[in-house]
Amino acid sequence: MTAGQTETLRRQQVEELCAAAVRALSGDPALHFRARRLHRGREPLPLHAPHLRQSADDDLLSSRGIADGMALRLTTSDAVLHRSLCPRDPAERGIFELLEQFRVESLPPAELPGIRRNLRLRHVRWSLEFHRSGLTETVRGLTLYTVAQICRSRITGEPVVEETEDLIEATRFALAPSLGHDLAGLRRHRTDQKAFAGHALGIARTVGVLLTGAEQEAEDDGDPIDPRFTLLIDFDASLGEQIPSATAGTSRTLGESGAAYRVYTTTYDRERRAADLVRPGSLTELRERLDRRVGRQGVSPGRLARDLKAVLAEPARDGWDSGQEEGLLDGRALAQLISSPTERRIFRTERIEPVADTLVTFLIDCSGSMTAHAEPVAALVDLFARSIELAGATCEVLGFTTGGWNGARPARDWRRAGRPRHPGRLNERLHLVFKDAETPWRRARPDLAALLKADLFREGVDGEAVAWACGRMRARTESRRILLVLSDGSPMDSATSLANDPHYLDEHLRETVLREESTVEIRGVGVGLDLSPFYRRSRVLDTSVTSGYAPFRDVLGLLARG
């Protein structure tokens, strides 16, 4: 069994154990986990708080804490009452949701003390992840973090996280006058949801005003708001419109036989510059169409570049500043000290500047279903490519499709050979380069318009494309490499699925991502679809939003470390 298959099996076992615990606590036999998301039958249930979001590297105890928190939410919270009281402002709603989750986590059955331990462990782990990500280094981040710590401590009667107790003390003291009355009410009314909600709403409104003020002050100072704040206030509480999840199963061919992923023939595989596959006149028309879409989006590349620099740049040495009154003694100034003994500017200090030594690669699924999303995806990628360059980082835009439908020439050769069993991938792979890392955005502008060429979109072999993109990235010298895979579905090549099994390409993609993550940060950007079955960190992109900054903010959140 390969390392990827072993890891997949471990995740499935953890999910099965956690699902059994949720069913036992809630009494609902229809509950189960799929792709790290709790479902009732085929319907995914909402996530009401960020610490309930499970990642691929969570161990069993942390996963049990998540499961226990979800079970308590189902059994001790009136969802209809909660929705009727929930505020509409996003920041206020985030705080209100978090407080209700803390309330239910203070009500585990007395005869099950292990649940309280699991919940505490999960809270501590999530808190330290938030703190160590650097978000508590800003006023806004520290305010959010402090509110979460003091409210949970007051509701549950447990101490705040010890490692950050000193850090939050000053902010806690500053918040006490405005939150004191409602904080006292949280513990007193934790068994009465409606009375508790009155105090929770008071805290949510007060904190919402503080966050709005902090955001406005940051914008006035020209400081971008860190997109990673979604770690605290981003949640999925909607019970109406549900986001579909990519289907991902286990390959019978790879699992039972223990065989490695195969390719029937590489004879017809190609790597091409995308613009070479489009007539020059047509490319000019597509670029004009893309420019109109970018203009309607109304996003400033300068603002996006500032936000990118905030998440991509790292402090780096950039020479020395001489003539300082303190620092390290500058040997070149000793003669000056002898001639003028009162001179104090004889020191030098090291100059530290933020440097974005990062390569961001967009890998775009050019399968047939993506043609419906081609224009918004192309506009997003075009703006990001330009802004990444302005931020001092490097960008590459790649795509993947096949050379034909239904297997094309490899499938024909396989049939002529007598259809041997388990042939592996049965299509001609076509990898596309829309913009390479060496080419500046201004020169690559026409080539990026090839993203709108509909007849390039056929089928998709995602795993091989991820490995190809990561190989290109490792050949570069940047210290940080981030791969963003934009796709609207699971891997699909009809000939390969029919000749092997329906999940042959799924399994290979999961194994490839797991292997390549040791050297490249891989993120999934689901175009109207949840890609969490394949990518440890992913976001859903709403392409129906034709203007505004929201889709860009979602992608920025993926670029942050963590």
C-alpha positions as MATLAB code, in Angstrom:
seq = 'MTAGQTETLRRQQVEELCAAAVRALSGDPALHFRARRLHRGREPLPLHAPHLRQSADDDLLSSRGIADGMALRLTTSDAVLHRSLCPRDPAERGIFELLEQFRVESLPPAELPGIRRNLRLRHVRWSLEFHRSGLTETVRGLTLYTVAQICRSRITGEPVVEETEDLIEATRFALAPSLGHDLAGLRRHRTDQKAFAGHALGIARTVGVLLTGAEQEAEDDGDPIDPRFTLLIDFDASLGEQIPSATAGTSRTLGESGAAYRVYTTTYDRERRAADLVRPGSLTELRERLDRRVGRQGVSPGRLARDLKAVLAEPARDGWDSGQEEGLLDGRALAQLISSPTERRIFRTERIEPVADTLVTFLIDCSGSMTAHAEPVAALVDLFARSIELAGATCEVLGFTTGGWNGARPARDWRRAGRPRHPGRLNERLHLVFKDAETPWRRARPDLAALLKADLFREGVDGEAVAWACGRMRARTESRRILLVLSDGSPMDSATSLANDPHYLDEHLRETVLREESTVEIRGVGVGLDLSPFYRRSRVLDTSVTSGYAPFRDVLGLLARG';
ca = [
       0.000    0.000    0.000;
       1.390    3.422   -0.948;
       1.831    6.299    1.506;
      -1.084    8.118   -0.115;
      -3.377    5.117    0.263;
      -2.331    4.679    3.902;
      -3.116    8.326    4.652;
      -6.496    8.066    2.905;
      -7.346    4.986    4.974;
      -6.363    6.795    8.184;
      -8.617    9.741    7.345;
     -11.534    7.432    6.573;
     -11.104    5.630    9.904;
     -11.041    8.928   11.820;
     -14.170   10.116   10.002;
     -15.978    6.851   10.739;
     -15.129    7.024   14.467;
     -16.213   10.666   14.683;
     -19.430    9.985   12.773;
     -20.275    7.162   15.185;
     -19.771    9.554   18.115;
     -22.033   12.215   16.553;
     -24.760    9.663   15.828;
     -24.593    8.322   19.382;
     -24.815   11.792   20.958;
     -27.521   13.146   18.642;
     -29.566    9.991   18.116;
     -29.665   10.734   14.366;
     -28.646    7.643   12.331;
     -28.459    9.618    9.068;
     -25.371   11.625   10.112;
     -21.998   10.828    8.577;
     -18.785   12.552    7.535;
     -17.778   12.890    3.922;
     -14.694   14.800    2.831;
     -14.253   16.144    6.399;
     -17.773   17.615    6.328;
     -20.753   16.435    8.407;
     -23.715   15.350    6.250;
     -27.284   14.291    6.987;
     -27.915   11.852    4.188;
     -26.668   13.642    1.070;
     -27.031   17.146    2.512;
     -23.946   18.819    4.038;
     -24.622   20.508    7.366;
     -23.427   24.069    8.021;
     -20.289   24.976    9.953;
     -21.228   27.526   12.608;
     -17.742   28.398   13.875;
     -14.215   28.357   12.429;
     -12.826   25.941   15.027;
     -15.258   23.309   13.684;
     -13.534   23.325   10.296;
     -11.529   20.134   10.008;
      -8.189   19.879    8.212;
      -6.422   16.822    6.842;
      -3.716   16.862    9.540;
      -6.097   16.882   12.535;
      -5.471   13.916   14.820;
      -8.210   11.770   16.351;
      -8.619   13.799   19.561;
      -8.856   17.104   17.700;
     -11.341   15.571   15.256;
     -13.372   14.214   18.181;
     -13.528   17.728   19.631;
     -14.975   18.965   16.329;
     -17.479   16.087   16.211;
     -18.576   16.636   19.824;
     -19.063   20.361   19.177;
     -21.248   19.609   16.147;
     -23.289   17.052   18.060;
     -23.953   19.509   20.892;
     -25.026   22.162   18.373;
     -27.563   19.737   16.904;
     -28.974   18.675   20.277;
     -28.889   21.820   22.446;
     -29.503   24.724   20.026;
     -32.829   25.730   18.476;
     -31.832   26.448   14.860;
     -35.080   28.265   13.998;
     -34.797   30.602   17.000;
     -31.114   31.189   16.289;
     -31.724   32.158   12.656;
     -34.497   34.560   13.657;
     -32.103   36.430   15.974;
     -28.906   36.310   13.899;
     -27.659   39.810   12.860;
     -27.082   40.608    9.192;
     -23.726   42.415    9.469;
     -20.992   39.836    8.644;
     -18.707   40.718   11.568;
     -21.587   40.809   14.055;
     -22.969   37.567   12.686;
     -19.570   35.889   13.028;
     -19.313   36.849   16.706;
     -22.943   35.855   17.391;
     -22.427   32.429   15.786;
     -19.238   31.896   17.766;
     -20.921   32.745   21.072;
     -23.809   30.342   20.438;
     -21.284   27.589   19.686;
     -19.454   28.368   22.939;
     -22.808   28.170   24.747;
     -23.584   24.660   23.529;
     -20.013   23.573   24.282;
     -20.608   24.505   27.920;
     -23.478   21.975   28.131;
     -21.976   18.482   27.671;
     -23.666   15.678   29.634;
     -22.174   15.389   33.136;
     -21.820   11.628   32.736;
     -19.524   12.111   29.698;
     -16.518   14.125   30.979;
     -14.453   13.070   27.956;
     -16.521   15.373   25.749;
     -15.466   18.403   27.784;
     -11.806   17.372   27.459;
     -12.145   16.934   23.689;
     -13.776   20.343   23.311;
     -11.090   22.017   25.403;
      -8.295   20.371   23.415;
      -9.843   21.504   20.138;
     -10.287   25.071   21.395;
      -6.658   25.283   22.536;
      -5.357   23.879   19.260;
      -7.393   26.273   17.142;
      -6.445   29.240   19.372;
      -2.725   28.536   19.049;
      -3.015   28.092   15.278;
      -4.682   31.505   15.064;
      -2.084   33.154   17.324;
       0.961   31.565   15.661;
      -0.276   32.602   12.221;
       0.630   36.192   13.201;
      -2.937   37.532   13.208;
      -2.728   38.667   16.834;
      -0.014   41.149   15.849;
      -2.649   43.632   14.589;
      -5.247   45.598   16.551;
      -8.137   43.982   14.683;
      -6.797   40.472   15.038;
      -5.986   40.876   18.714;
      -9.464   42.289   19.400;
     -11.161   39.338   17.717;
      -8.918   36.837   19.462;
      -9.387   38.426   22.884;
     -13.180   38.464   22.528;
     -13.142   34.756   21.620;
     -10.922   33.905   24.594;
     -12.709   35.860   27.308;
     -16.198   34.911   26.123;
     -15.496   31.188   26.010;
     -13.782   31.369   29.378;
     -16.775   33.173   30.905;
     -19.345   30.828   29.353;
     -17.632   27.507   30.103;
     -15.875   28.461   33.343;
     -12.543   27.293   31.917;
      -9.370   29.446   31.895;
      -8.165   31.261   28.797;
      -5.345   29.649   26.823;
      -2.282   29.950   29.046;
       0.238   30.681   26.291;
      -1.570   33.899   25.269;
      -2.914   35.013   28.642;
      -0.402   37.851   29.030;
      -0.866   38.893   25.394;
      -4.596   39.582   25.754;
      -4.503   41.186   29.215;
      -4.348   44.822   28.069;
      -7.072   44.321   25.438;
      -9.244   42.459   27.941;
      -8.911   45.374   30.373;
      -9.866   47.870   27.631;
     -12.939   45.848   26.619;
     -14.211   45.261   30.154;
     -16.226   48.514   30.549;
     -18.199   48.020   27.305;
     -18.688   44.234   27.560;
     -18.882   43.695   31.320;
     -22.668   43.553   31.724;
     -23.246   41.224   28.775;
     -20.281   39.027   29.707;
     -21.829   38.402   33.108;
     -25.121   37.471   31.452;
     -23.536   34.877   29.162;
     -22.703   32.486   31.982;
     -25.893   33.184   33.905;
     -28.199   32.413   30.952;
     -26.234   29.704   29.162;
     -29.096   27.199   29.602;
     -31.676   29.666   28.210;
     -30.926   30.221   24.516;
     -33.232   33.205   24.044;
     -31.993   35.092   27.133;
     -28.384   34.216   26.235;
     -28.917   35.583   22.705;
     -29.796   39.026   24.085;
     -26.387   39.321   25.726;
     -24.638   37.733   22.721;
     -26.218   40.313   20.415;
     -25.010   43.117   22.686;
     -21.441   41.823   22.533;
     -21.669   41.243   18.763;
     -22.809   44.830   18.119;
     -20.148   46.349   20.368;
     -17.355   44.301   18.826;
     -18.702   44.962   15.329;
     -18.349   48.714   15.884;
     -14.777   48.239   17.139;
     -13.829   46.114   14.133;
     -15.376   48.553   11.677;
     -13.431   51.393   13.283;
     -10.194   49.417   13.172;
     -10.762   48.562    9.507;
     -11.487   52.183    8.584;
      -8.387   53.360   10.450;
      -6.258   50.779    8.647;
      -7.613   51.878    5.263;
      -6.966   55.547    6.112;
      -3.371   54.627    6.960;
      -3.019   52.690    3.718;
      -2.630   49.356    5.534;
      -4.431   46.429    3.867;
      -6.737   44.292    5.993;
      -5.197   40.844    6.362;
      -7.413   38.342    4.458;
      -6.590   35.678    7.041;
      -9.210   37.150    9.403;
     -11.516   34.573    7.849;
      -9.836   32.137   10.260;
     -12.010   33.677   12.973;
     -15.144   35.166   11.444;
     -15.564   33.075    8.289;
     -18.205   30.394    8.734;
     -20.839   28.555    6.779;
     -24.071   29.062    8.676;
     -26.523   29.173    5.797;
     -29.147   26.461    5.967;
     -30.604   27.439    2.622;
     -28.314   27.301   -0.362;
     -25.821   24.460    0.028;
     -22.520   24.251   -1.811;
     -22.107   20.963   -3.684;
     -19.003   18.931   -2.949;
     -16.741   17.229   -5.460;
     -17.294   13.487   -5.623;
     -14.246   11.468   -4.698;
     -14.052    7.722   -4.195;
     -11.413    5.063   -3.726;
     -10.070    3.359   -6.813;
     -10.717   -0.367   -6.856;
      -7.996   -0.871   -9.457;
      -5.314    0.933   -7.408;
      -6.522   -0.248   -4.001;
      -7.098   -3.956   -4.485;
      -4.190   -4.702   -6.800;
      -1.695   -2.439   -5.060;
      -0.541   -1.346   -8.507;
       0.838    2.114   -9.178;
      -0.841    4.676  -11.412;
      -0.143    3.930  -15.063;
      -0.153    5.771  -18.383;
      -0.921    3.606  -21.411;
       1.197    5.719  -23.778;
       2.904    9.114  -23.690;
       3.425    9.198  -27.454;
       0.732   11.812  -28.035;
       1.290   13.934  -24.919;
       2.069   17.586  -25.590;
       2.988   20.792  -23.787;
       2.072   23.886  -25.772;
       2.021   27.650  -25.483;
      -1.714   28.318  -25.439;
      -1.529   31.343  -27.722;
      -0.037   29.163  -30.490;
      -3.342   27.280  -30.650;
      -5.392   30.423  -31.365;
      -5.415   32.517  -34.565;
      -3.841   35.989  -33.989;
      -6.999   37.792  -35.073;
      -9.152   35.710  -32.794;
      -6.713   36.255  -29.910;
      -7.041   40.037  -30.321;
     -10.837   39.799  -30.161;
     -10.659   37.590  -27.063;
      -8.313   40.062  -25.367;
     -10.753   42.918  -26.018;
     -13.546   40.815  -24.519;
     -11.411   40.008  -21.468;
     -10.522   43.688  -20.997;
     -14.219   44.585  -20.907;
     -14.840   41.939  -18.242;
     -11.868   43.140  -16.167;
     -13.188   46.703  -16.372;
     -16.643   45.634  -15.134;
     -15.057   43.855  -12.184;
     -14.011   47.235  -10.775;
     -10.952   45.944   -8.880;
      -7.900   48.154   -8.493;
      -4.644   46.285   -9.233;
      -2.881   48.650   -6.816;
      -5.135   47.709   -3.909;
      -4.881   44.016   -4.770;
      -1.077   44.339   -4.935;
      -0.989   45.886   -1.428;
      -3.092   43.041   -0.054;
      -0.901   40.507   -1.822;
       2.243   42.009   -0.362;
       0.706   41.729    3.117;
       0.293   37.969    2.773;
       3.294   37.138    0.574;
       6.108   39.399    1.774;
       8.574   38.305    4.474;
      11.183   40.477    6.255;
      14.566   40.278    4.521;
      17.972   41.948    4.958;
      18.480   44.786    2.485;
      21.826   46.371    3.327;
      22.878   48.831    6.042;
      21.954   52.377    7.073;
      25.038   54.327    8.184;
      25.227   57.503   10.227;
      22.992   56.260   13.053;
      23.199   57.288   16.719;
      22.884   53.700   17.912;
      23.413   50.238   16.532;
      26.622   48.492   15.521;
      29.858   50.458   15.454;
      30.716   51.484   11.887;
      34.466   51.012   11.345;
      34.444   53.536    8.505;
      33.394   56.279   10.943;
      36.263   55.819   13.431;
      38.368   58.542   11.786;
      35.404   60.882   12.135;
      35.221   60.050   15.860;
      38.922   60.949   16.318;
      38.575   64.267   14.523;
      35.275   65.082   16.266;
      35.009   63.300   19.665;
      31.470   64.591   20.280;
      30.129   63.027   17.094;
      27.535   60.368   17.918;
      26.473   59.236   14.435;
      29.126   56.549   14.127;
      26.863   53.514   14.154;
      25.054   51.542   11.505;
      21.850   49.484   11.565;
      20.771   46.653    9.341;
      17.969   47.576    6.956;
      15.033   45.119    6.891;
      12.550   45.329    4.037;
       9.499   43.154    3.200;
      10.298   40.996    0.178;
       7.797   38.784   -1.643;
      10.160   36.007   -2.743;
       7.215   33.892   -3.833;
       6.059   32.078   -6.940;
       2.271   31.815   -7.349;
       1.114   29.431  -10.051;
      -2.484   29.259  -11.266;
      -3.306   25.834  -12.686;
      -6.637   26.001  -14.534;
      -8.827   23.021  -15.311;
      -9.662   23.382  -19.011;
     -12.300   20.666  -19.104;
     -15.523   21.148  -21.058;
     -17.680   22.152  -18.095;
     -15.316   25.020  -17.289;
     -16.263   26.886  -20.473;
     -19.293   28.261  -18.613;
     -16.908   29.890  -16.104;
     -14.114   30.832  -18.483;
     -14.742   34.582  -18.513;
     -14.894   35.255  -14.731;
     -11.964   32.881  -14.128;
      -9.897   34.591  -16.845;
     -10.639   38.045  -15.376;
      -9.657   36.901  -11.888;
      -6.423   35.301  -13.068;
      -5.535   38.278  -15.274;
      -5.941   40.744  -12.381;
      -4.006   38.512  -10.022;
      -1.153   38.022  -12.509;
      -0.788   41.789  -12.902;
      -1.056   42.511   -9.175;
       1.323   39.738   -8.098;
       3.932   41.323  -10.325;
       3.261   44.755   -8.762;
       3.711   43.164   -5.317;
       7.203   42.003   -6.281;
       6.360   38.302   -6.556;
       6.322   35.982   -9.570;
       3.287   34.490  -11.305;
       2.768   31.632  -13.725;
      -0.535   30.671  -15.397;
      -0.922   27.100  -16.631;
      -3.793   24.943  -17.827;
      -4.547   21.307  -18.504;
      -6.874   19.486  -20.872;
      -6.686   16.578  -23.303;
      -5.853   16.408  -26.976;
      -9.203   14.833  -27.826;
     -12.450   13.418  -26.478;
     -13.090    9.855  -25.285;
      -9.467    8.791  -25.258;
      -8.580    9.947  -28.786;
      -5.489    8.204  -30.222;
      -4.326    6.314  -27.071;
      -7.763    4.683  -26.750;
      -7.636    3.695  -30.433;
      -4.217    2.072  -29.916;
      -5.516    0.255  -26.818;
      -8.466   -1.195  -28.694;
      -6.175   -2.352  -31.523;
      -3.979   -4.076  -28.905;
      -6.918   -6.206  -27.740;
      -8.070   -4.055  -24.772;
      -5.594   -5.271  -22.093;
      -6.916   -4.935  -18.505;
      -6.224   -1.837  -16.411;
      -4.380    0.172  -19.078;
      -4.143    3.305  -16.909;
      -4.646    6.793  -18.309;
      -6.137    6.493  -21.812;
      -5.999    9.900  -23.450;
      -3.459   12.285  -24.890;
      -2.458   14.806  -22.270;
      -2.314   18.476  -23.292;
      -0.634   20.907  -20.904;
      -0.983   24.606  -21.693;
       1.230   27.554  -20.778;
      -0.696   30.839  -20.769;
       2.041   32.790  -18.973;
       5.395   31.473  -17.822;
       7.253   32.790  -14.798;
       9.829   34.669  -16.875;
       7.353   36.652  -18.960;
       6.037   39.912  -17.460;
       2.297   40.470  -17.428;
       2.392   43.235  -20.043;
       3.956   40.911  -22.631;
       1.711   37.989  -21.601;
      -1.568   39.959  -21.910;
      -2.508   38.586  -25.355;
      -1.659   35.002  -24.358;
      -3.892   35.131  -21.263;
      -6.872   35.809  -23.526;
      -6.531   32.234  -24.821;
      -8.354   31.244  -21.620;
     -11.529   32.262  -23.475;
     -10.916   29.909  -26.421;
     -13.752   27.420  -25.887;
     -12.526   24.621  -28.183;
      -9.379   24.139  -26.051;
     -11.585   22.784  -23.249;
     -12.054   18.998  -23.387;
     -11.366   16.551  -20.533;
      -9.049   16.693  -17.510;
      -6.367   14.535  -15.880;
      -5.799   16.572  -12.734;
      -3.163   14.500  -10.921;
      -0.624   14.587  -13.746;
      -1.246   18.314  -14.199;
      -0.544   19.012  -10.513;
       2.694   17.005  -10.718;
       3.715   18.895  -13.893;
       3.030   22.307  -12.347;
       4.914   21.415   -9.158;
       7.885   20.192  -11.201;
       8.059   23.546  -12.987;
       7.855   25.364   -9.652;
      10.670   23.341   -8.066;
      12.938   24.322  -10.936;
      12.602   27.950   -9.818;
      14.626   29.705   -7.098;
      11.824   31.385   -5.124;
      11.820   30.435   -1.447;
       8.036   30.019   -1.284;
       5.885   28.255   -3.889;
       2.074   28.326   -3.949;
      -0.046   26.376   -6.433;
      -3.704   27.386   -6.868;
      -5.747   24.782   -8.744;
      -8.980   26.201  -10.223;
     -11.513   23.524  -11.090;
     -15.266   22.943  -11.160;
     -15.260   19.196  -10.602;
     -13.498   15.914  -10.054;
     -10.950   14.600  -12.572;
     -12.705   13.201  -15.618;
     -11.533   11.346  -18.671;
     -14.259    9.044  -19.928;
     -11.976    6.507  -21.626;
      -9.765    6.147  -18.546;
     -12.750    5.723  -16.220;
     -14.390    3.066  -18.407;
     -11.219    1.041  -18.903;
     -10.123    1.138  -15.233;
     -12.743    2.282  -12.708;
     -14.667    5.525  -12.034;
     -12.325    6.700   -9.259;
      -8.978    5.884  -10.851;
      -8.126    9.536  -11.515;
      -9.586   10.677   -8.151;
      -7.224    8.449   -6.202;
      -4.226    9.557   -8.261;
      -5.033   13.226   -7.668;
      -5.248   12.731   -3.887;
      -1.961   10.824   -3.817;
      -0.249   13.421   -6.011;
      -1.374   16.335   -3.828;
      -0.256   14.516   -0.682;
       3.173   13.831   -2.189;
       3.788   17.260   -3.710;
       2.713   19.199   -0.581;
       6.148   18.491    0.930;
       7.676   21.133   -1.363;
       4.742   23.196   -2.688;
       1.782   24.784   -0.895;
      -1.199   23.462   -2.851;
      -4.625   25.093   -2.606;
      -7.909   24.239   -4.286;
     -10.176   26.956   -5.708;
     -13.530   25.322   -6.390;
     -15.537   27.082   -9.098;
     -18.987   26.703   -7.534;
     -17.863   23.450   -5.910;
     -16.234   22.339   -2.665;
     -12.861   20.749   -3.510;
     -12.009   19.714    0.062;
     -12.063   15.982   -0.863;
      -8.853   16.620   -2.796;
      -7.168   19.662   -1.220;
      -6.420   20.214    2.473;
      -7.021   23.948    2.056;
      -9.653   25.093   -0.402;
     -12.253   27.777   -1.039;
     -15.386   27.945   -3.156;
     -15.371   30.692   -5.786;
     -18.734   32.243   -6.661;
     -18.434   33.196  -10.336;
     -21.930   34.697  -10.354;
     -20.457   37.772   -8.627;
     -19.622   39.910  -11.662;
     -18.126   42.880   -9.826;
     -16.471   43.741   -6.546;
     -13.624   42.494   -4.415;
     -15.218   39.471   -2.672;
     -13.822   36.704   -4.971;
     -10.338   38.197   -4.713;
     -10.555   38.319   -0.923;
     -11.388   34.600   -0.909;
      -8.286   33.758   -2.935;
      -6.132   36.041   -0.773;
      -7.190   33.999    2.237;
      -5.726   30.907    0.575;
      -2.394   32.624   -0.065;
      -1.831   33.277    3.644;
       0.389   30.878    5.517;
      -1.280   28.289    7.715;
];
